[in-house]
Each structure stands twice: as structure tokens, then as C-alpha cells.
Amino acid sequence: MEIQTAMKAFPVITILTMPWIYGEIHGKSLLYDDLHQYGLTYLVLSGVGFIIFTDFCIYWVHRIEHHPLFYATFHKLHHKWIGK
């Protein structure tokens, strides 16, 4: 059942990710190829900042999914497999 649910979610997740992939392909991201363009310090700090920002966003999305308006429809099944 967990695999079936994941397979149903896969197309939705793919569609939600497509704008970011499209933007990166068409040069709309802030990615760069030359390390000397911003330096090693920026590379390290931007990586750490990305992880902190992403973790922050995931935390709040998960909190929102626990709101009564969303929990039963979108999130309850998630807790079936993590033992809560």
C-alpha cells in the first residue's frame, strides 16, 4: 500500500518540481560554474544556508499539514508508516 501511494504521488511531485527544473535549464537560477566568481566562502555558506532554508520550509509545511483542514485528506496516511 505504501508503494502504491508513493506511485500515485510521483506524478504530482514531478509536476510541482518542473518549474524549478525549467528555470535552471533556462538560466533563471543563481547557479554558477566558476568557483572564483564568488569564492569558496560563498560556496560553503550558500550550501549551509540552502540546507537551513530547506529544513525550515519542510518543517512548516509539515506543521501546516497537521492543521485539521488538511490532516485527514493529505497527511494522515503518512503517519501510518512512520508509527505515529
SEVO-602184 format. One record per atom (N, C-alpha, C, O): x, y, z; residue in three letters; residue number from 1. Coordinates in pm, whole numbers, always signed. Layout:
<recs>
        x        y        z   res     n
        X        Y        Z   ALA   NUM
...
</recs>
This chain:
<recs>
        x        y        z   res     n
      +83     -119       +0   MET     1
       +0       +0       +0   MET     1
      +88     +127       +0   MET     1
      +54     +226      -65   MET     1
     +198     +122      +72   GLU     2
     +287     +237      +76   GLU     2
     +346     +264      -62   GLU     2
     +356     +380     -104   GLU     2
     +386     +160     -133   ILE     3
     +442     +176     -268   ILE     3
     +336     +230     -363   ILE     3
     +365     +317     -445   ILE     3
     +213     +180     -354   GLN     4
     +105     +229     -440   GLN     4
      +78     +377     -416   GLN     4
      +57     +454     -510   GLN     4
      +79     +417     -290   THR     5
      +56     +558     -257   THR     5
     +169     +645     -311   THR     5
     +144     +754     -364   THR     5
     +291     +598     -297   ALA     6
     +406     +673     -349   ALA     6
     +398     +686     -501   ALA     6
     +429     +791     -556   ALA     6
     +357     +581     -568   MET     7
     +347     +585     -714   MET     7
     +237     +682     -760   MET     7
     +249     +745     -865   MET     7
     +130     +693     -682   LYS     8
      +25     +790     -715   LYS     8
      +74     +933     -693   LYS     8
      +34    +1024     -766   LYS     8
     +159     +953     -592   ALA     9
     +208    +1087     -561   ALA     9
     +318    +1131     -656   ALA     9
     +339    +1251     -675   ALA     9
     +388    +1038     -716   PHE    10
     +504    +1070     -800   PHE    10
     +472    +1169     -912   PHE    10
     +547    +1265     -928   PHE    10
     +364    +1150     -991   PRO    11
     +335    +1248    -1097   PRO    11
     +308    +1389    -1043   PRO    11
     +349    +1487    -1103   PRO    11
     +240    +1398     -930   VAL    12
     +210    +1529     -870   VAL    12
     +339    +1596     -826   VAL    12
     +359    +1715     -853   VAL    12
     +427    +1522     -760   ILE    13
     +554    +1577     -715   ILE    13
     +637    +1622     -835   ILE    13
     +704    +1725     -830   ILE    13
     +634    +1544     -941   THR    14
     +709    +1579    -1062   THR    14
     +658    +1709    -1122   THR    14
     +737    +1796    -1159   THR    14
     +528    +1725    -1131   ILE    15
     +469    +1847    -1186   ILE    15
     +504    +1968    -1100   ILE    15
     +532    +2076    -1153   ILE    15
     +501    +1952     -968   LEU    16
     +534    +2062     -879   LEU    16
     +681    +2102     -887   LEU    16
     +716    +2217     -860   LEU    16
     +768    +2009     -925   THR    17
     +911    +2035     -935   THR    17
     +950    +2094    -1071   THR    17
    +1054    +2159    -1081   THR    17
     +871    +2073    -1172   MET    18
     +905    +2114    -1308   MET    18
     +940    +2263    -1324   MET    18
    +1033    +2293    -1398   MET    18
     +871    +2357    -1259   PRO    19
     +909    +2498    -1278   PRO    19
    +1053    +2526    -1236   PRO    19
    +1122    +2606    -1300   PRO    19
    +1100    +2462    -1131   TRP    20
    +1238    +2485    -1086   TRP    20
    +1337    +2424    -1185   TRP    20
    +1441    +2484    -1213   TRP    20
    +1308    +2307    -1235   ILE    21
    +1396    +2244    -1334   ILE    21
    +1399    +2328    -1461   ILE    21
    +1505    +2353    -1517   ILE    21
    +1282    +2371    -1507   TYR    22
    +1272    +2455    -1626   TYR    22
    +1352    +2584    -1608   TYR    22
    +1425    +2625    -1698   TYR    22
    +1337    +2647    -1491   GLY    23
    +1410    +2770    -1464   GLY    23
    +1560    +2750    -1465   GLY    23
    +1634    +2834    -1517   GLY    23
    +1607    +2642    -1409   GLU    24
    +1750    +2614    -1407   GLU    24
    +1803    +2589    -1548   GLU    24
    +1910    +2639    -1584   GLU    24
    +1730    +2515    -1628   ILE    25
    +1771    +2485    -1765   ILE    25
    +1781    +2613    -1848   ILE    25
    +1868    +2626    -1933   ILE    25
    +1692    +2707    -1822   HIS    26
    +1687    +2831    -1900   HIS    26
    +1761    +2947    -1833   HIS    26
    +1736    +3063    -1864   HIS    26
    +1851    +2915    -1741   GLY    27
    +1938    +3017    -1683   GLY    27
    +1873    +3110    -1583   GLY    27
    +1925    +3220    -1560   GLY    27
    +1764    +3072    -1525   LYS    28
    +1694    +3158    -1429   LYS    28
    +1737    +3133    -1285   LYS    28
    +1689    +3200    -1194   LYS    28
    +1827    +3038    -1264   SER    29
    +1872    +3009    -1128   SER    29
    +1996    +3092    -1096   SER    29
    +2048    +3161    -1183   SER    29
    +2042    +3084     -974   LEU    30
    +2164    +3154     -935   LEU    30
    +2282    +3058     -930   LEU    30
    +2381    +3085     -862   LEU    30
    +2272    +2947    -1004   LEU    31
    +2383    +2852    -1010   LEU    31
    +2496    +2911    -1094   LEU    31
    +2471    +2985    -1189   LEU    31
    +2618    +2878    -1060   TYR    32
    +2733    +2926    -1137   TYR    32
    +2836    +2815    -1150   TYR    32
    +2842    +2724    -1067   TYR    32
    +2916    +2823    -1255   ASP    33
    +3014    +2718    -1284   ASP    33
    +3155    +2752    -1236   ASP    33
    +3234    +2661    -1212   ASP    33
    +3186    +2878    -1222   ASP    34
    +3321    +2921    -1187   ASP    34
    +3331    +2946    -1037   ASP    34
    +3269    +3040     -986   ASP    34
    +3408    +2865     -966   LEU    35
    +3425    +2879     -822   LEU    35
    +3479    +3017     -785   LEU    35
    +3442    +3070     -681   LEU    35
    +3563    +3074     -868   HIS    36
    +3625    +3204     -838   HIS    36
    +3530    +3321     -858   HIS    36
    +3561    +3434     -820   HIS    36
    +3414    +3295     -917   GLN    37
    +3317    +3402     -938   GLN    37
    +3270    +3462     -805   GLN    37
    +3256    +3583     -793   GLN    37
    +3247    +3377     -704   TYR    38
    +3203    +3423     -573   TYR    38
    +3296    +3379     -461   TYR    38
    +3291    +3435     -351   TYR    38
    +3378    +3280     -484   GLY    39
    +3473    +3235     -384   GLY    39
    +3425    +3114     -305   GLY    39
    +3306    +3081     -304   GLY    39
    +3519    +3050     -239   LEU    40
    +3492    +2929     -163   LEU    40
    +3403    +2956      -42   LEU    40
    +3317    +2874       -8   LEU    40
    +3422    +3070      +23   THR    41
    +3340    +3104     +140   THR    41
    +3192    +3110     +102   THR    41
    +3107    +3056     +172   THR    41
    +3163    +3177       -8   TYR    42
    +3023    +3185      -54   TYR    42
    +2968    +3047      -87   TYR    42
    +2853    +3017      -55   TYR    42
    +3049    +2963     -149   LEU    43
    +3005    +2828     -183   LEU    43
    +2964    +2752      -57   LEU    43
    +2857    +2692      -53   LEU    43
    +3047    +2755      +44   VAL    44
    +3019    +2683     +169   VAL    44
    +2897    +2744     +240   VAL    44
    +2806    +2671     +280   VAL    44
    +2896    +2876     +255   LEU    45
    +2784    +2941     +325   LEU    45
    +2652    +2926     +250   LEU    45
    +2547    +2911     +313   LEU    45
    +2655    +2930     +119   SER    46
    +2531    +2913      +44   SER    46
    +2479    +2770      +56   SER    46
    +2358    +2748      +59   SER    46
    +2569    +2673      +64   GLY    47
    +2527    +2534      +85   GLY    47
    +2462    +2516     +221   GLY    47
    +2357    +2453     +233   GLY    47
    +2526    +2571     +324   VAL    48
    +2470    +2564     +460   VAL    48
    +2337    +2639     +465   VAL    48
    +2240    +2590     +523   VAL    48
    +2333    +2757     +407   GLY    49
    +2209    +2835     +404   GLY    49
    +2097    +2763     +333   GLY    49
    +1981    +2768     +376   GLY    49
    +2129    +2695     +223   PHE    50
    +2029    +2619     +149   PHE    50
    +1971    +2508     +237   PHE    50
    +1849    +2488     +239   PHE    50
    +2056    +2437     +308   ILE    51
    +2009    +2328     +394   ILE    51
    +1921    +2383     +506   ILE    51
    +1816    +2326     +535   ILE    51
    +1962    +2493     +569   ILE    52
    +1882    +2553     +676   ILE    52
    +1748    +2601     +623   ILE    52
    +1644    +2575     +684   ILE    52
    +1748    +2670     +509   PHE    53
    +1624    +2721     +450   PHE    53
    +1531    +2606     +412   PHE    53
    +1411    +2611     +440   PHE    53
    +1585    +2503     +349   THR    54
    +1503    +2389     +307   THR    54
    +1443    +2318     +428   THR    54
    +1325    +2283     +426   THR    54
    +1523    +2297     +531   ASP    55
    +1474    +2232     +652   ASP    55
    +1364    +2316     +717   ASP    55
    +1264    +2262     +764   ASP    55
    +1383    +2448     +720   PHE    56
    +1282    +2540     +773   PHE    56
    +1150    +2526     +697   PHE    56
    +1044    +2518     +758   PHE    56
    +1159    +2524     +564   CYS    57
    +1038    +2511     +481   CYS    57
     +969    +2377     +502   CYS    57
     +847    +2371     +513   CYS    57
    +1046    +2270     +507   ILE    58
     +987    +2137     +527   ILE    58
     +918    +2130     +663   ILE    58
     +809    +2074     +674   ILE    58
     +981    +2187     +765   TYR    59
     +921    +2190     +899   TYR    59
     +784    +2257     +895   TYR    59
     +687    +2202     +946   TYR    59
     +775    +2376     +833   TRP    60
     +649    +2449     +833   TRP    60
     +543    +2385     +744   TRP    60
     +425    +2389     +777   TRP    60
     +585    +2326     +633   VAL    61
     +487    +2253     +551   VAL    61
     +429    +2137     +631   VAL    61
     +309    +2112     +627   VAL    61
     +515    +2067     +705   HIS    62
     +468    +1955     +787   HIS    62
     +374    +2004     +897   HIS    62
     +273    +1940     +925   HIS    62
     +406    +2118     +958   ARG    63
     +316    +2174    +1060   ARG    63
     +180    +2210     +999   ARG    63
      +76    +2183    +1059   ARG    63
     +181    +2271     +880   ILE    64
      +57    +2308     +814   ILE    64
      -25    +2184     +780   ILE    64
     -148    +2185     +790   ILE    64
      +43    +2077     +741   GLU    65
      -28    +1952     +709   GLU    65
      -97    +1892     +831   GLU    65
     -185    +1807     +815   GLU    65
      -61    +1933     +950   HIS    66
     -127    +1885    +1071   HIS    66
     -249    +1969    +1109   HIS    66
     -318    +1937    +1205   HIS    66
     -274    +2074    +1035   HIS    67
     -394    +2155    +1060   HIS    67
     -516    +2070    +1027   HIS    67
     -514    +1994     +930   HIS    67
     -623    +2081    +1107   PRO    68
     -742    +1998    +1084   PRO    68
     -800    +2005     +942   PRO    68
     -861    +1909     +896   PRO    68
     -782    +2117     +873   LEU    69
     -835    +2128     +737   LEU    69
     -761    +2038     +637   LEU    69
     -818    +2000     +535   LEU    69
     -635    +2005     +667   PHE    70
     -553    +1930     +573   PHE    70
     -516    +1790     +618   PHE    70
     -488    +1703     +536   PHE    70
     -517    +1767     +749   TYR    71
     -460    +1644     +803   TYR    71
     -524    +1518     +745   TYR    71
     -453    +1434     +689   TYR    71
     -655    +1503     +757   ALA    72
     -721    +1379     +715   ALA    72
     -706    +1354     +564   ALA    72
     -687    +1240     +522   ALA    72
     -716    +1459     +486   THR    73
     -711    +1444     +341   THR    73
     -570    +1421     +287   THR    73
     -550    +1337     +200   THR    73
     -473    +1496     +339   PHE    74
     -341    +1496     +278   PHE    74
     -230    +1428     +358   PHE    74
     -129    +1388     +300   PHE    74
     -246    +1416     +488   HIS    75
     -129    +1381     +568   HIS    75
     -145    +1259     +658   HIS    75
      -45    +1198     +696   HIS    75
     -265    +1223     +692   LYS    76
     -288    +1114     +789   LYS    76
     -220     +984     +746   LYS    76
     -162     +914     +830   LYS    76
     -225     +952     +620   LEU    77
     -166     +828     +570   LEU    77
      -15     +823     +595   LEU    77
      +40     +716     +617   LEU    77
      +51     +938     +592   HIS    78
     +195     +947     +619   HIS    78
     +227     +888     +756   HIS    78
     +328     +819     +771   HIS    78
     +145     +915     +855   HIS    79
     +172     +868     +990   HIS    79
     +145     +719    +1008   HIS    79
     +190     +659    +1107   HIS    79
      +76     +660     +916   LYS    80
      +53     +515     +923   LYS    80
     +185     +439     +910   LYS    80
     +203     +334     +971   LYS    80
     +278     +493     +830   TRP    81
     +403     +421     +802   TRP    81
     +519     +464     +891   TRP    81
     +622     +396     +895   TRP    81
     +503     +575     +961   ILE    82
     +614     +613    +1049   ILE    82
     +585     +577    +1195   ILE    82
     +664     +610    +1283   ILE    82
     +474     +509    +1220   GLY    83
     +445     +457    +1352   GLY    83
     +388     +558    +1450   GLY    83
     +399     +538    +1571   GLY    83
     +328     +667    +1401   LYS    84
     +267     +765    +1493   LYS    84
     +119     +769    +1474   LYS    84
      +51     +846    +1542   LYS    84
</recs>
